[in-house]
Amino acid sequence: MDSTFARAGRPPILESLAGAAILAVGMGFGRFAFTGMYPLMVKEAVMSVSTGSLAASANYAGYLVGALAMSGVNERHAARLSRGALVGTVASLAVLAIHPTVTLLIGTRFLAGLVSAVSLVAASVWLLQTMNHQHGAPILYAGVGVGIAASGQLIAIGEAAHVGSPALWLLLAAAAFVLSALAWPITLHTAPLPDEQTQRTSPSHRSVRPNIGPWTLVVIYGFAGLGYIVTATYLPLLIKTTASHLSAPYVWACFGLAAVPSCFLWHELHQRCGSRLSLAVNLLVQAIGVVLPVFSHAPSAFLGSAVLVGGTFVGTVTIIMPAAKRVAHVVHFNLMAALTAAYGVGQIVGPLLSERLVERTHSFDQPLAAAGAALVAAALVCVVRRSA
Protein backbone atom coordinates (compact mmCIF):
# COMPACT_ATOMS: atom_id res chain seq x y z
CA MET A 1 0.00 0.00 0.00
CA ASP A 2 1.33 3.48 -0.88
CA SER A 3 2.60 5.18 2.28
CA THR A 4 1.00 8.53 1.39
CA PHE A 5 -2.40 6.86 1.02
CA ALA A 6 -1.91 5.01 4.30
CA ARG A 7 -0.91 8.24 6.04
CA ALA A 8 -3.86 10.15 4.61
CA GLY A 9 -6.26 7.46 5.78
CA ARG A 10 -5.41 8.04 9.46
CA PRO A 11 -6.15 11.09 11.61
CA PRO A 12 -3.05 13.19 12.52
CA ILE A 13 -3.85 12.65 16.21
CA LEU A 14 -2.21 9.22 16.00
CA GLU A 15 1.14 10.76 14.99
CA SER A 16 0.85 13.31 17.80
CA LEU A 17 0.11 10.57 20.33
CA ALA A 18 2.98 8.44 19.03
CA GLY A 19 5.33 11.39 19.42
CA ALA A 20 3.99 11.98 22.93
CA ALA A 21 4.67 8.33 23.81
CA ILE A 22 8.24 8.65 22.50
CA LEU A 23 8.85 11.66 24.73
CA ALA A 24 7.08 10.02 27.67
CA VAL A 25 9.58 7.16 27.42
CA GLY A 26 12.76 9.05 26.43
CA MET A 27 12.26 12.11 28.64
CA GLY A 28 9.66 11.28 31.29
CA PHE A 29 10.99 7.83 32.14
CA GLY A 30 14.56 7.73 30.83
CA ARG A 31 15.57 11.20 31.91
CA PHE A 32 13.41 12.22 34.87
CA ALA A 33 12.53 8.97 36.68
CA PHE A 34 16.00 9.16 38.23
CA THR A 35 14.97 12.39 40.01
CA GLY A 36 12.15 10.54 41.77
CA MET A 37 14.37 7.52 42.51
CA TYR A 38 17.30 9.62 43.78
CA PRO A 39 16.16 9.90 47.45
CA LEU A 40 15.10 6.22 47.60
CA MET A 41 18.43 4.97 46.25
CA VAL A 42 20.30 7.15 48.75
CA LYS A 43 18.08 5.88 51.57
CA GLU A 44 18.80 2.25 50.56
CA ALA A 45 22.54 3.06 50.37
CA VAL A 46 22.57 1.94 46.73
CA MET A 47 24.45 5.18 46.08
CA SER A 48 25.59 8.25 47.98
CA VAL A 49 24.40 11.81 47.40
CA SER A 50 27.73 12.63 45.72
CA THR A 51 27.44 9.57 43.45
CA GLY A 52 23.91 10.63 42.56
CA SER A 53 25.20 14.08 41.63
CA LEU A 54 27.87 12.52 39.42
CA ALA A 55 25.23 10.32 37.77
CA ALA A 56 23.03 13.38 37.20
CA SER A 57 25.95 15.29 35.68
CA ALA A 58 26.71 12.31 33.43
CA ASN A 59 23.09 12.34 32.30
CA TYR A 60 23.30 16.02 31.38
CA ALA A 61 26.60 15.44 29.57
CA GLY A 62 25.01 12.59 27.63
CA TYR A 63 22.10 14.87 26.76
CA LEU A 64 24.52 17.43 25.33
CA VAL A 65 26.42 14.79 23.33
CA GLY A 66 23.15 13.42 21.97
CA ALA A 67 21.99 16.87 20.91
CA LEU A 68 25.30 17.62 19.18
CA ALA A 69 25.20 14.23 17.43
CA MET A 70 21.75 15.08 16.07
CA SER A 71 22.86 18.41 14.61
CA GLY A 72 23.71 16.96 11.19
CA VAL A 73 21.00 14.32 10.97
CA ASN A 74 18.64 14.45 8.00
CA GLU A 75 14.92 14.52 8.81
CA ARG A 76 14.45 11.33 6.77
CA HIS A 77 16.10 9.41 9.61
CA ALA A 78 14.00 10.96 12.40
CA ALA A 79 11.52 8.09 12.70
CA ARG A 80 14.26 5.45 12.79
CA LEU A 81 16.17 7.40 15.43
CA SER A 82 13.00 7.76 17.51
CA ARG A 83 12.64 3.99 17.57
CA GLY A 84 16.31 3.57 18.47
CA ALA A 85 15.84 5.98 21.39
CA LEU A 86 12.95 3.87 22.67
CA VAL A 87 15.14 0.75 22.72
CA GLY A 88 18.00 2.59 24.41
CA THR A 89 15.77 4.05 27.11
CA VAL A 90 14.13 0.74 28.06
CA ALA A 91 17.57 -0.88 28.25
CA SER A 92 19.02 1.91 30.43
CA LEU A 93 16.11 1.59 32.87
CA ALA A 94 16.45 -2.18 33.13
CA VAL A 95 20.22 -2.04 33.77
CA LEU A 96 19.68 0.02 36.94
CA ALA A 97 17.81 -2.93 38.49
CA ILE A 98 21.02 -4.91 38.97
CA HIS A 99 22.63 -2.83 41.75
CA PRO A 100 25.14 -1.29 39.35
CA THR A 101 28.64 -0.27 40.33
CA VAL A 102 29.43 3.45 40.41
CA THR A 103 31.02 3.21 36.96
CA LEU A 104 28.06 1.36 35.47
CA LEU A 105 25.58 3.73 37.11
CA ILE A 106 27.32 6.79 35.70
CA GLY A 107 27.72 5.17 32.28
CA THR A 108 24.06 4.14 32.19
CA ARG A 109 22.90 7.63 33.11
CA PHE A 110 25.15 9.03 30.37
CA LEU A 111 23.45 6.70 27.87
CA ALA A 112 20.01 7.65 29.18
CA GLY A 113 20.83 11.34 28.70
CA LEU A 114 22.12 10.73 25.19
CA VAL A 115 19.04 8.82 24.04
CA SER A 116 16.69 11.31 25.74
CA ALA A 117 18.19 14.09 23.59
CA VAL A 118 17.84 11.88 20.51
CA SER A 119 14.21 11.18 21.40
CA LEU A 120 13.41 14.89 21.87
CA VAL A 121 15.06 16.04 18.64
CA ALA A 122 14.00 13.04 16.54
CA ALA A 123 10.36 13.08 17.70
CA SER A 124 10.18 16.87 17.18
CA VAL A 125 11.68 16.68 13.70
CA TRP A 126 9.52 13.68 12.77
CA LEU A 127 6.22 15.28 13.81
CA LEU A 128 6.87 18.97 13.05
CA GLN A 129 9.01 18.62 9.89
CA THR A 130 8.68 15.16 8.36
CA MET A 131 4.95 14.94 9.05
CA ASN A 132 4.61 18.76 8.96
CA HIS A 133 2.02 18.63 11.74
CA GLN A 134 2.80 21.73 13.80
CA HIS A 135 -0.60 21.74 15.52
CA GLY A 136 0.41 18.47 17.17
CA ALA A 137 3.10 20.26 19.22
CA PRO A 138 1.11 20.55 22.48
CA ILE A 139 0.20 16.84 22.45
CA LEU A 140 3.77 15.92 21.54
CA TYR A 141 5.38 17.82 24.42
CA ALA A 142 2.65 16.90 26.87
CA GLY A 143 4.20 13.44 26.61
CA VAL A 144 7.10 14.64 28.79
CA GLY A 145 4.69 15.51 31.59
CA VAL A 146 2.78 12.27 31.17
CA GLY A 147 6.02 10.31 31.49
CA ILE A 148 7.12 12.25 34.59
CA ALA A 149 3.71 11.87 36.24
CA ALA A 150 3.39 8.17 35.39
CA SER A 151 6.91 7.29 36.53
CA GLY A 152 6.51 9.43 39.66
CA GLN A 153 3.24 7.72 40.51
CA LEU A 154 4.79 4.27 40.04
CA ILE A 155 7.67 5.28 42.33
CA ALA A 156 5.27 6.66 44.95
CA ILE A 157 3.16 3.47 44.93
CA GLY A 158 6.26 1.29 45.09
CA GLU A 159 7.75 3.26 47.96
CA ALA A 160 4.48 3.11 49.90
CA ALA A 161 4.44 -0.67 49.37
CA HIS A 162 8.09 -0.90 50.51
CA VAL A 163 9.24 -2.15 47.11
CA GLY A 164 13.01 -1.87 46.69
CA SER A 165 14.68 0.23 44.02
CA PRO A 166 15.75 -2.77 41.84
CA ALA A 167 12.15 -3.95 41.46
CA LEU A 168 11.02 -0.38 40.84
CA TRP A 169 13.54 0.07 38.02
CA LEU A 170 12.22 -3.13 36.42
CA LEU A 171 8.66 -1.83 36.78
CA LEU A 172 9.65 1.46 35.15
CA ALA A 173 11.36 -0.44 32.31
CA ALA A 174 8.22 -2.56 31.76
CA ALA A 175 5.96 0.51 31.64
CA ALA A 176 8.35 2.20 29.18
CA PHE A 177 8.32 -0.93 27.02
CA VAL A 178 4.50 -0.87 26.81
CA LEU A 179 4.50 2.78 25.71
CA SER A 180 7.25 2.03 23.19
CA ALA A 181 5.23 -0.83 21.71
CA LEU A 182 2.27 1.51 21.20
CA ALA A 183 4.32 4.17 19.42
CA TRP A 184 6.53 1.90 17.30
CA PRO A 185 4.16 0.94 14.43
CA ILE A 186 2.94 4.51 13.88
CA THR A 187 6.48 5.79 13.29
CA LEU A 188 6.85 3.37 10.37
CA HIS A 189 4.69 5.73 8.24
CA THR A 190 6.55 8.92 7.34
CA ALA A 191 4.66 10.51 4.42
CA PRO A 192 2.94 13.84 5.27
CA LEU A 193 -0.64 14.62 4.32
CA PRO A 194 -0.76 15.87 0.71
CA ASP A 195 -2.55 19.09 1.67
CA GLU A 196 0.12 19.89 4.28
CA GLN A 197 3.11 19.51 1.98
CA THR A 198 2.73 22.94 0.39
CA GLN A 199 2.98 24.61 3.80
CA ARG A 200 6.69 23.75 3.94
CA THR A 201 7.64 26.47 1.45
CA SER A 202 4.71 28.84 1.78
CA PRO A 203 6.03 32.34 2.66
CA SER A 204 2.83 33.19 4.55
CA HIS A 205 3.25 30.10 6.70
CA ARG A 206 6.66 31.32 7.78
CA SER A 207 5.69 34.92 8.55
CA VAL A 208 2.33 34.88 10.29
CA ARG A 209 3.98 36.84 13.13
CA PRO A 210 7.38 38.46 13.60
CA ASN A 211 9.81 35.68 14.42
CA ILE A 212 12.56 35.43 16.99
CA GLY A 213 15.90 34.93 15.24
CA PRO A 214 17.55 31.51 15.47
CA TRP A 215 20.55 32.62 17.54
CA THR A 216 18.33 34.54 19.94
CA LEU A 217 16.30 31.36 20.42
CA VAL A 218 19.51 29.49 21.21
CA VAL A 219 20.50 32.06 23.87
CA ILE A 220 17.03 32.02 25.45
CA TYR A 221 16.90 28.24 25.51
CA GLY A 222 20.35 27.97 27.09
CA PHE A 223 19.26 30.24 29.96
CA ALA A 224 16.03 28.26 30.27
CA GLY A 225 17.97 25.00 30.62
CA LEU A 226 20.05 26.46 33.44
CA GLY A 227 16.97 27.94 35.09
CA TYR A 228 14.72 24.92 35.43
CA ILE A 229 17.31 22.20 36.09
CA VAL A 230 18.00 22.97 39.77
CA THR A 231 14.35 22.35 40.65
CA ALA A 232 14.10 19.40 38.25
CA THR A 233 17.17 17.73 39.79
CA TYR A 234 16.91 18.46 43.49
CA LEU A 235 13.25 19.10 44.39
CA PRO A 236 12.52 15.59 45.79
CA LEU A 237 15.84 15.56 47.68
CA LEU A 238 15.18 19.06 49.02
CA ILE A 239 11.75 17.95 50.25
CA LYS A 240 13.27 14.89 51.96
CA THR A 241 15.78 17.05 53.84
CA THR A 242 13.63 20.06 54.77
CA ALA A 243 10.02 18.84 54.73
CA SER A 244 10.24 15.11 55.43
CA HIS A 245 6.53 14.86 56.30
CA LEU A 246 5.74 15.50 52.61
CA SER A 247 5.74 12.64 50.09
CA ALA A 248 8.50 13.62 47.66
CA PRO A 249 7.38 11.16 44.93
CA TYR A 250 3.82 12.52 44.99
CA VAL A 251 5.04 16.12 44.78
CA TRP A 252 7.25 15.05 41.88
CA ALA A 253 4.23 13.42 40.22
CA CYS A 254 2.43 16.79 40.55
CA PHE A 255 5.39 18.34 38.72
CA GLY A 256 4.67 16.02 35.78
CA LEU A 257 0.88 16.34 35.97
CA ALA A 258 1.12 20.13 35.77
CA ALA A 259 3.12 19.81 32.56
CA VAL A 260 0.40 17.94 30.66
CA PRO A 261 -2.35 20.59 30.34
CA SER A 262 0.22 23.41 30.32
CA CYS A 263 1.38 22.46 26.83
CA PHE A 264 -2.05 23.32 25.45
CA LEU A 265 -2.20 26.57 27.44
CA TRP A 266 1.20 27.78 26.23
CA HIS A 267 0.52 26.66 22.65
CA GLU A 268 -2.69 28.69 22.65
CA LEU A 269 -0.93 31.74 24.12
CA HIS A 270 1.80 31.32 21.50
CA GLN A 271 -0.80 31.28 18.72
CA ARG A 272 -2.56 34.37 20.07
CA CYS A 273 0.33 36.53 21.30
CA GLY A 274 3.37 35.39 19.35
CA SER A 275 6.67 33.93 20.46
CA ARG A 276 8.19 36.90 22.28
CA LEU A 277 5.37 37.69 24.69
CA SER A 278 4.38 34.07 25.34
CA LEU A 279 8.00 33.06 26.05
CA ALA A 280 8.61 36.05 28.32
CA VAL A 281 5.49 35.29 30.39
CA ASN A 282 6.34 31.59 30.50
CA LEU A 283 9.87 32.21 31.77
CA LEU A 284 8.81 34.76 34.39
CA VAL A 285 6.16 32.41 35.82
CA GLN A 286 8.77 29.64 35.85
CA ALA A 287 11.20 31.92 37.73
CA ILE A 288 8.57 32.50 40.43
CA GLY A 289 8.12 28.76 40.81
CA VAL A 290 11.86 28.16 41.07
CA VAL A 291 12.42 30.69 43.88
CA LEU A 292 9.33 29.86 45.99
CA PRO A 293 11.24 27.46 48.32
CA VAL A 294 13.77 30.24 48.98
CA PHE A 295 11.10 32.22 50.80
CA SER A 296 9.32 29.35 52.54
CA HIS A 297 9.77 25.68 53.39
CA ALA A 298 6.05 25.23 53.94
CA PRO A 299 4.38 22.35 52.06
CA SER A 300 2.45 24.87 49.96
CA ALA A 301 5.74 26.41 48.74
CA PHE A 302 7.13 23.06 47.58
CA LEU A 303 3.85 22.10 45.94
CA GLY A 304 3.57 25.54 44.34
CA SER A 305 7.12 25.22 43.02
CA ALA A 306 6.35 21.79 41.53
CA VAL A 307 3.17 23.04 39.85
CA LEU A 308 4.60 26.32 38.53
CA VAL A 309 7.88 24.87 37.23
CA GLY A 310 6.20 21.69 35.98
CA GLY A 311 3.51 23.82 34.36
CA THR A 312 6.00 25.97 32.46
CA PHE A 313 9.21 24.09 31.60
CA VAL A 314 7.62 21.88 28.92
CA GLY A 315 5.61 24.93 27.84
CA THR A 316 8.95 26.55 27.01
CA VAL A 317 9.66 23.66 24.63
CA THR A 318 6.13 23.88 23.19
CA ILE A 319 6.78 27.51 22.24
CA ILE A 320 10.45 27.26 21.25
CA MET A 321 10.35 24.29 18.88
CA PRO A 322 7.54 25.54 16.57
CA ALA A 323 9.17 29.00 16.67
CA ALA A 324 12.42 27.36 15.58
CA LYS A 325 10.64 25.50 12.79
CA ARG A 326 9.55 28.87 11.31
CA VAL A 327 13.11 30.22 11.09
CA ALA A 328 15.05 26.98 10.54
CA HIS A 329 15.36 27.76 6.82
CA VAL A 330 17.75 30.70 7.46
CA VAL A 331 20.52 28.54 8.99
CA HIS A 332 22.53 25.68 7.54
CA PHE A 333 22.37 23.32 10.50
CA ASN A 334 19.70 21.46 12.46
CA LEU A 335 18.31 24.28 14.60
CA MET A 336 16.29 21.95 16.82
CA ALA A 337 19.46 20.01 17.65
CA ALA A 338 21.37 23.26 18.31
CA LEU A 339 18.62 24.39 20.68
CA THR A 340 18.70 21.06 22.49
CA ALA A 341 22.49 21.37 22.82
CA ALA A 342 22.19 24.87 24.30
CA TYR A 343 19.61 23.54 26.75
CA GLY A 344 22.04 20.74 27.58
CA VAL A 345 24.84 23.21 28.32
CA GLY A 346 22.52 25.09 30.68
CA GLN A 347 21.62 21.83 32.40
CA ILE A 348 25.29 21.02 32.99
CA VAL A 349 26.15 24.48 34.31
CA GLY A 350 23.15 24.54 36.68
CA PRO A 351 24.05 21.52 38.86
CA LEU A 352 27.78 22.37 38.84
CA LEU A 353 27.00 25.88 40.05
CA SER A 354 24.55 24.46 42.60
CA GLU A 355 27.17 22.08 44.01
CA ARG A 356 29.62 24.94 44.55
CA LEU A 357 27.04 27.19 46.19
CA VAL A 358 25.68 24.43 48.44
CA GLU A 359 29.22 23.61 49.59
CA ARG A 360 29.72 27.23 50.63
CA THR A 361 26.30 27.97 52.13
CA HIS A 362 24.92 24.50 53.08
CA SER A 363 21.62 25.65 51.59
CA PHE A 364 19.81 25.46 48.26
CA ASP A 365 18.63 29.08 48.56
CA GLN A 366 21.46 30.53 46.45
CA PRO A 367 21.27 27.89 43.70
CA LEU A 368 17.51 28.43 43.41
CA ALA A 369 17.98 32.22 43.36
CA ALA A 370 20.64 31.92 40.64
CA ALA A 371 18.34 29.66 38.60
CA GLY A 372 15.51 32.16 38.94
CA ALA A 373 17.84 34.94 37.78
CA ALA A 374 18.74 32.91 34.67
CA LEU A 375 15.06 32.60 33.78
CA VAL A 376 14.51 36.33 34.28
CA ALA A 377 17.51 36.98 32.01
CA ALA A 378 15.97 34.70 29.35
CA ALA A 379 12.68 36.61 29.59
CA LEU A 380 14.53 39.91 29.11
CA VAL A 381 16.27 38.57 26.02
CA CYS A 382 12.81 37.69 24.62
CA VAL A 383 11.63 41.26 24.72
CA VAL A 384 14.90 43.13 24.12
CA ARG A 385 16.45 41.21 21.20
CA ARG A 386 14.81 41.99 17.86
CA SER A 387 16.99 40.12 15.39
CA ALA A 388 19.79 37.58 14.96
C-alpha positions, -999 to +999 in steps of 0.1 A: +000+000+000+013+035-009+026+052+023+010+085+014-024+069+010-019+050+043-009+082+060-039+102+046-063+075+058-054+080+095-061+111+116-031+132+125-039+127+162-022+092+160+011+108+150+008+133+178+001+106+203+030+084+190+053+114+194+040+120+229+047+083+238+082+086+225+089+117+247+071+100+277+096+072+274+128+090+264+123+121+286+097+113+313+110+078+321+146+077+308+156+112+319+134+122+349+125+090+367+160+092+382+150+124+400+122+105+418+144+075+425+173+096+438+162+099+474+151+062+476+184+050+463+203+072+487+181+059+516+188+023+506+225+031+504+226+019+467+244+052+461+256+083+480+244+118+474+277+126+457+274+096+434+239+106+426+252+141+416+279+125+394+252+103+378+230+134+372+259+153+357+267+123+334+231+123+323+233+160+314+266+154+296+250+126+276+221+149+268+245+174+253+264+148+233+232+134+220+220+169+209+253+176+192+252+142+174+218+151+161+229+184+146+237+170+112+210+143+110+186+144+080+149+145+088+145+113+068+161+094+096+140+110+124+115+081+127+143+054+128+162+074+154+130+078+175+126+040+176+163+036+185+158+060+214+129+039+227+151+008+227+180+026+244+158+040+271+141+007+281+176-009+283+190+019+304+161+016+329+165-022+331+202-020+338+197+000+369+178-029+385+210-049+390+226-028+418+251-013+393+286-003+403+294+034+404+310+032+370+281+014+355+256+037+371+273+068+357+277+052+323+241+041+322+229+076+331+251+090+304+235+067+279+200+077+292+208+113+287+221+107+252+190+088+240+167+113+257+182+141+236+178+119+205+142+112+214+134+149+219+151+160+186+140+130+165+104+131+177+102+169+172+117+167+137+095+137+128+062+153+138+069+190+130+090+186+099+087+152+084+049+149+090+046+188+090+020+186+117+028+217+138-006+217+155+004+185+172+031+203+192+011+205+225+002+168+225+038+159+215+054+178+244+026+169+269+042+134+266+071+146+288+047+155+316+028+123+312+060+103+315+071+122+346+037+119+362+034+082+354+069+073+365+065+094+397+032+077+405+048+043+400+077+053+423+053+067+450+032+035+449+063+013+451+078+033+480+045+031+499+044-007+494+081-009+505+092-022+471+130-019+467+147+002+440+157-028+418+121-039+415+110-004+408+135+001+380+122-031+364+087-018+368+097+015+351+114-004+323+082-026+318+060+005+316+084+022+292+083-009+270+045-009+268+045+028+257+072+020+232+052-008+217+023+015+212+043+042+194+065+019+173+042+009+144+029+045+139+065+058+133+069+034+104+047+057+082+065+089+073+047+105+044+029+138+053-006+146+043-008+159+007-026+191+017+001+199+043+031+195+020+027+229+004+030+246+038+067+237+039+076+265+014+047+288+018+060+323+027+028+332+045+032+301+067+067+313+078+057+349+085+023+349+103+040+368+131+074+385+136+098+357+144+126+354+170+159+349+152+175+315+155+206+326+175+183+345+199+163+314+204+195+295+212+205+321+239+170+320+255+169+282+255+203+280+271+193+302+300+160+283+303+180+250+306+200+265+334+170+279+351+147+249+354+173+222+361+180+230+398+143+224+407+141+194+383+172+177+398+169+185+435+133+191+444+125+156+458+158+156+477+152+191+490+117+179+503+133+149+520+158+170+538+136+201+548+100+188+547+102+151+554+065+149+563+057+155+526+057+126+501+085+136+477+074+112+449+038+125+450+050+161+448+073+150+419+042+134+402+024+168+406+054+183+387+047+160+358+009+163+360+011+201+358+031+198+326+004+179+307-023+206+303+002+234+303+014+225+268-020+233+254-022+266+274+012+278+262+005+267+227-027+287+227-009+317+241+018+313+215-008+313+187-026+344+201+003+365+213+034+354+193+067+339+205+082+369+223+054+377+247+044+341+253+080+331+260+086+360+283+055+353+304+063+316+305+099+322+318+088+348+344+062+324+358+088+296+358+112+319+377+086+325+404+081+288+408+119+282+411+124+307+439+093+299+460+112+275+483+138+302+490+111+322+508+093+294+525+098+257+534+061+252+539+044+223+521+024+249+500+057+264+487+071+231+476+039+221+459+036+255+443+071+252+430+064+218+415+032+230+398+046+263+385+079+249+372+062+217+360+035+238+344+060+260+325+092+241+316+076+219+289+056+249+278+090+265+270+097+237+246+061+239+232+068+275+222+105+273+213+103+243+189+075+255+166+092+290+167+124+274+156+106+255+128+096+289+113+131+302+111+150+270+105+154+278+068+178+307+075+205+285+090+225+257+075+224+233+105+197+215+125+183+243+146+163+219+168+195+200+177+214+233+183+186+244+207+187+211+225+225+214+228+222+249+243+196+235+268+220+207+276+248+232+283+225+251+307+216+218+324+253+210+330+262+245+343+231+245+367+241+215+389+278+224+388+270+259+400+246+245+426+272+221+440+296+249+446+270+272+462+257+244+484+292+236+496+297+272+506+263+280+521+249+245+531+216+256+516+198+255+483+186+291+486+215+305+465+213+279+437+175+284+434+180+322+434+206+319+406+183+297+386+155+322+389+178+349+378+187+329+347+151+326+338+145+363+343+175+370+320+160+347+293+127+366+296+145+399+291+163+386+260+128+377+246+116+413+247+149+431+241+165+412+212+148+420+179+170+401+154+198+376+150 
